[in-house]
Amino acid sequence: MTGACHSQLKPFTPSPVDFGSGVFDLAAAFNPLNPGRMIDYQVVSVRDGVAVFSVAMPDQMVGAFATMLESQGELFKFIDRKRRIKVAENKAIDLDAIAERQKYVEEYQRLIVETFDKLVRSGRTVNEAVKETNKRLKEQGHPWACYDNVMRVLRAGGRLRKSKKGGTLSR
């Protein structure tokens, strides 16, 4: 083999630490109450609501310990991605929730049109009726109560079209 990436292999030397019992026996390696543990956890100080602690382990275990922590971080990222995907799938597929949201939108649109029509029939001008409709939605605490939404619904419902006869709005 030739190439820039080729390097000489270092000869294997066994570690003086018994990794077999420490790394593969999680109870021995990470349990702070186990007298034969290879990792020592100490709380160094607690001051102003901040706890400082230290982790002591054989030098040869630092790489394996860091790799283990990193893999746990990757595991939790993976779980979070899967959770977000499942939430999105449930939102998209839940036909009852989709139908309920559609019913809520239709109810909102019906409320705007009916309120507007009653106000116009009672003699209010179109501008006054639009403002009063929006005001009533706000008084009810409706989350979509805003002038632009009211205008959009009324236009879509054909309530703001000018009549061809006299230039007034049709009802």
PyMOL commands that set and color helices and strands:
alter all, ss='L'
color gray80, all
select helices_A, chain A and resi 19-23+26-30+59-93+95-121+126-139+147-156
alter helices_A, ss='H'
color red, helices_A
select strands_A, chain A and resi 40-47+50-56
alter strands_A, ss='S'
color yellow, strands_A
deselect
rebuild
show_as cartoon
